[in-house]
């Protein structure tokens, strides 16, 4: 089972503008308001890459893979 990387919205909001821009490849001034809206809606996580079945409260559900089992722990 493979698990995709995801990050807590609270942790991302505490990151520096430079870190947010490096992670998202977007201006922090654009990202922060969107993260605040997601947090206000009750979301906990944002995906760090495309994820089939990603849920903003529980994160990655895991994916079956024919490859060797890999588990990527979520960040903070």
Secondary structure, DSSP 8 states (H G I E B T S, - for coil): -BB--EEEHHHHHHS-HHHHHHHHSS-HHHHHHHHHHHHHTT--EEESS--TT-BTTTB---B--SSS--B---B-
